[in-house]
């Protein structure tokens, strides 16, 4: 019989052989593996540098584009809104810079901003949408509250109040509510309405609720243009503005109002000025850099249509 000591010696020999193989293999492969890893690191650094250069070039190109558009904008927009009055409606969290840009664009195009209405989150709550004040104000501006969906009614009332003389009382009512602020409370009747908002993601259906209210504005008066600041930031990176997408997916809305999906950059402001001009002439379109836009901007010199003034 093979005694126990033989088994011990055999096991020790096996482990020694394994250890020796690992040591020898480690020394022989270490240089090759290290070289491969070093090569990958060098390549990754090179790729990062190239990508950073591309980002820098894109940034420089975008800045030059914006500078060029801003330089020609006054010539493109000159007289587009001559003697026209425009009211601005700002949704919650809209950057003041966007509102300022809209006012400047209207001025460059020869128009005047009559008043600015800043809506609050209370505007899309059931308590406000179903309130007696909204129904009462609807009657003041000639709207049958039963003929308009409840989620659109407040928007319809607001838009009518901005473009009709009877709306002055409604604006004063709004100024004293928890749903909006109005500045100034008394102003001339507007010819067109520009609605501005920040890029949105449809978290908890918020964008859908605002879409209903903006839709109410668009279908209730002749000239309404919606302007988004641009794409919406999210955990997964920038996404198309959910409010713009919702409006453009609603056929009865896009047929009567225009949208701009890149209002925070000069080309978007040019599009805004021309879109307001076209809305006043009975033409609607969807403009900007988004995939669902019909064009980047409206035609600078649109073809005349019956009853329209270019």
Secondary structure as the mmCIF struct_conf table of DSSP 4:
data_model
#
loop_
_struct_conf.conf_type_id
_struct_conf.id
_struct_conf.beg_label_comp_id
_struct_conf.beg_label_asym_id
_struct_conf.beg_label_seq_id
_struct_conf.end_label_comp_id
_struct_conf.end_label_asym_id
_struct_conf.end_label_seq_id
HELX_RH_AL_P HELX_RH_AL_P1 UNK A 4 UNK A 77
TURN_TY1_P TURN_TY1_P1 UNK A 78 UNK A 83
STRN STRN1 UNK A 85 UNK A 90
TURN_TY1_P TURN_TY1_P2 UNK A 92 UNK A 93
HELX_RH_AL_P HELX_RH_AL_P2 UNK A 96 UNK A 108
TURN_TY1_P TURN_TY1_P3 UNK A 109 UNK A 110
STRN STRN2 UNK A 112 UNK A 119
HELX_RH_3T_P HELX_RH_3T_P1 UNK A 121 UNK A 124
BEND BEND1 UNK A 125 UNK A 125
HELX_RH_AL_P HELX_RH_AL_P3 UNK A 126 UNK A 129
TURN_TY1_P TURN_TY1_P4 UNK A 130 UNK A 130
HELX_RH_AL_P HELX_RH_AL_P4 UNK A 132 UNK A 140
TURN_TY1_P TURN_TY1_P5 UNK A 141 UNK A 142
HELX_RH_3T_P HELX_RH_3T_P2 UNK A 145 UNK A 147
BEND BEND2 UNK A 148 UNK A 148
HELX_RH_AL_P HELX_RH_AL_P5 UNK A 150 UNK A 163
BEND BEND3 UNK A 164 UNK A 164
TURN_TY1_P TURN_TY1_P6 UNK A 165 UNK A 166
HELX_RH_AL_P HELX_RH_AL_P6 UNK A 167 UNK A 175
TURN_TY1_P TURN_TY1_P7 UNK A 176 UNK A 176
BEND BEND4 UNK A 177 UNK A 179
STRN STRN3 UNK A 180 UNK A 183
BEND BEND5 UNK A 184 UNK A 186
HELX_LH_PP_P HELX_LH_PP_P1 UNK A 188 UNK A 190
BEND BEND6 UNK A 191 UNK A 191
STRN STRN4 UNK A 192 UNK A 197
HELX_RH_3T_P HELX_RH_3T_P3 UNK A 203 UNK A 205
HELX_RH_AL_P HELX_RH_AL_P7 UNK A 206 UNK A 220
BEND BEND7 UNK A 221 UNK A 222
STRN STRN5 UNK A 224 UNK A 228
BEND BEND8 UNK A 230 UNK A 230
HELX_LH_PP_P HELX_LH_PP_P2 UNK A 231 UNK A 231
STRN STRN6 UNK A 232 UNK A 232
HELX_LH_PP_P HELX_LH_PP_P3 UNK A 233 UNK A 233
TURN_TY1_P TURN_TY1_P8 UNK A 235 UNK A 236
BEND BEND9 UNK A 237 UNK A 237
STRN STRN7 UNK A 239 UNK A 239
HELX_RH_AL_P HELX_RH_AL_P8 UNK A 242 UNK A 248
TURN_TY1_P TURN_TY1_P9 UNK A 249 UNK A 249
HELX_RH_AL_P HELX_RH_AL_P9 UNK A 251 UNK A 254
TURN_TY1_P TURN_TY1_P10 UNK A 255 UNK A 256
STRN STRN8 UNK A 258 UNK A 260
BEND BEND10 UNK A 261 UNK A 261
TURN_TY1_P TURN_TY1_P11 UNK A 263 UNK A 264
BEND BEND11 UNK A 265 UNK A 265
HELX_RH_AL_P HELX_RH_AL_P10 UNK A 266 UNK A 280
TURN_TY1_P TURN_TY1_P12 UNK A 281 UNK A 282
STRN STRN9 UNK A 286 UNK A 287
BEND BEND12 UNK A 288 UNK A 290
TURN_TY1_P TURN_TY1_P13 UNK A 291 UNK A 292
BEND BEND13 UNK A 294 UNK A 294
STRN STRN10 UNK A 295 UNK A 295
BEND BEND14 UNK A 296 UNK A 297
TURN_TY1_P TURN_TY1_P14 UNK A 300 UNK A 301
HELX_LH_PP_P HELX_LH_PP_P4 UNK A 302 UNK A 304
TURN_TY1_P TURN_TY1_P15 UNK A 306 UNK A 307
#
